Amino acid sequence: VSLAAPHVPILVIGSPDDEDVATRALERGAHDYLHRDRLDRYTLPRALKRIIERQAAEEALFFEQQRADVTLKSIGDAVLSIDVPGHVTYLNPVAERMTGWSREEASGRPLAEVFQIIDAATREPARNPMDQAIQLDRIVGLTPNCLLVRRDGLETPIEDSASPIHDRRGQVIGAVIVFKD
C-alpha cells in the first residue's frame, strides 16, 4: 500500500467483517480504518483531518531528525550518547574514528566497552562523566589528564563534557558526551 503511493493518505472503509483485511492494510501503510456503518458527515472529515495532521507531524519530525543527523555528522568533535542503563545509542563519524567502533557495532553495547578512559598518571580507569551526568542530572566534565583507549589499544588524550538528555516530562533518559583530542 505505502510503496505504491507513499505520500497519499489512505483511509480504509469497510464493514465489521473486513477487519482482517483492514488490519493487514494498516500494517502495510494505510493510515486509518473506519467502519462503513459508523460513517457520517462528522466521522469522515475528522478521520481525514487526523490523517493529514499525523502526516504533517511525521514529516516535521523526519525533517528535524535529518537536520540533527547532518549536524552531528558534520561537526569536528566526537559525539556519543547512551541510555539510562548505560548502553550506547549513537556515535557520530568522529566518535567512530576515535573509539574504533562503528555505530552499528557499538549500538546497544555497554558504554565501558566502547568508551574506555583511563587516568594518564595512574593508568587506572577514570570516572565516567556520562554516568555522573545521569546521576547528578547536570553537565559534568572529564577528569583532567584522561586518555581514551581506542578499540585497537591506541591511546589518545581527550577533553570532554557530558550532559544528561531529558524527555518532555524532564526525566533523564540518557546522556550525551562531546569529546575531542
N, C-alpha and C positions, 0 to 999 in steps of 0.2 A: 504494500500500500504506500508507505512513505518513500520508497525508492522511485516509484513512478512519478510522484508529484510531491517532492519534499517540502515545498513552501505553501502548498494548498491545504487549508484546514479541512479535515474530513470528519463529518458527523454521521454516525451510523444510526439509522432509524429502522426499528424492527419491532416485531411482536415478542411477547414473553417466550415464545417457542424458539426465537432466534438468538437467545442469549449465548449459546456456544459459539455461534458464528461471530457475534458482536465481540466476545472476549478475544477470539483469535484476531479479529480486525484491530482491536485496541493494542494487542501485543505486537502487531506489525506496523503500528504507526498511526492508526486512526486516533482522533483527539477526544471524542466523546461518544456516548451512546444514549439514545432516548427511546423509550417505549412508544410505539405508534399510538396506543390507546390513551397515553397521557399527554399527547401533543396538543397544545393550544396556542393561542396568539401571544401568550406571555412566556411559555416554556421555551419555544424555539428561539426567539430573539435573545433570551437570557443565555441559553446554551451557546449560541453563536458568539455573543459578546464575551463569555468566559474563555472560549477557544481563542479568540483574537487577542484578548488581554494576556492569556498564558503564553501565546506565541511571541508577543511583543516582549514579555518579561524574559523568556528564554533567549530571544535574540540579543537583548541588552546584556544579559548575563554572559552569553558567549563572547560578545564584544569586549566586555571587561576582562574576561579570562584571557582572551587573546592579547589584549594590551598589557596585562600583567606578565604574561609569559614572554612576550617580546622584550619588555623592560628588564626582566630578570635575566634573560639570556644575553642582553647587550651590555650590562654593567660590568665594570672591571673587577669587582670584588666577588668572592665566593659567597654563595647563599645556600644554606642548608636548613631544612625545617624538620620538626618531629611532632608526633602527637603526645598526649599526656603520658601514656605508658613508656615513652622513650623510643619509639620506632621511627625510622627515617621515612618521611613522606615526600621530600623534594630535595633535589640538588640541581643547581644551575650548571652550565658547562664549565665555569671556572672552578666550582667546587668539585666537579668530576675530575678535572685535571689535578687539583691539589690533593685530593684524597686517594686517587687511583681507582675509584669506584664509579661505575656508570650509574645513571639514575635508575635504570631498570634493576640492576643488581643490588643496589643499596635499598631500594624501596621495601619497607617492611622489616628491615634488619634493625637490631638494637643499635642505638647511637654509638655506644662504646666500641662496637665492631668497625664502624665506618669512620668515625671521627675520634681517632686516638690522639690524645695530647699528653705530653709529659713535661715536667719541670726540667729546664735545661741544666740546672745546677745539680739537683738530686737524682735525676733520671727516674723519679717516681711518677706515677700517674698524677696529672694535675686535676684539680676540681673542675668539674664540667659546668660551664656557665649556663648551659641550656636547662639543666636540671634545676639550678638555682633560680633562673628566670621564672620557671613554672612554679616552684615552691614559694618564692617571695613575691610573685606577681609584679615584677618590675624589671627594668633594664639592668643587666649585670655585665660587667667587663671581665675579660680573661685575666687570670693571674699573670703578672709580668714574667718575662723570660720563659714562655712556653714554646714547645716545639710540637708541630703537627707531624705525626708519623704516618706517612703515606702507606698504602696497601703493600707496596713493594719494599718498605723499610726506609725509604728516603725521608730524612727529617728536614723540616722547614720551620724557621721561626715565624710565628704568626701573631697578629694583633686582631682583636675582635670585640664584639659586643653581642649579647643575646637579649632578645625581647620576647615576652610572652605574647601569644596570639589569643584573642578573645572571640567568643561567639557574640551574637546580637544581645544576649542577656548579660554580657560582661563576664561570663565564666571562662576561665582559662582552658583552652582546648589544645594547646601545643606551644611550641616556641620556634623562633627563627634565629639563626646566627648568621652574621655577616662578618667575614674574616678575610684577611689579606696577608701576604708575606712581607 
